[in-house]
Amino acid sequence: MRIRTAAVATTAAAGALAALTAVPAQAAEYTSALKVSGIQYDAPGTDSNRCSGGNTHQEYLKIRNYSSSKTVNLRGYVVKDAAGNRFVFTANHYLQPGDHVKLRGGNGTDSDGNNVVYRDNCNFMWNNDKDTVYLYKPTGSRADVHAYTKRGSDPDGNGYVTFHK
């Protein structure tokens, strides 16, 4: 009996260890004040990446400052997808505590007042079926990461997924 109990305990411990190591990257909670709060990965309408008349600007990533007291400057933060497409915030854009910004595709005028920054690129960045969103601090350390799938993450099929409710 004692041997069997030890074997069961060892098997249970190994299973628990395997479960811990199998946790996906997006399950990690990062200490950054800035986090991805949502993504409109599938722009409404028929996808058209024409700079004039296309709908790339309707695809966006929403980044929120979850700090209750700290203002954060986005300058130097990097957003990437699973394929390595990237956007770097090169200008100062300050997020007050609880504030957010929408990083939109297409061209437009960045505005602190309207909480918008444009990628100045008319190509879609986010895949409509699945992708991973990475947010990096100016130091290069990871601030946040989330994977999504159209089937598993978007039950109402509207092309928008919320993170960090």
Buried (B, 14 or more C-beta within 10 A) or exposed (E): EEEEEEEEEEEEEEEEEEEEEEEEEBEEEBEBBBBBBBBBBBBEEEBEBEBEEBBBBBBBBBBBBBBEEEEBEBEBBBBBBEEEBEBBBEEEBEBEBEBBBBBBBBBBEBEBEEBBBBBEBBEBBBBEEBBBBBBBBBEEEBBBBBBBEBEEBBEEEEBBBEBEE
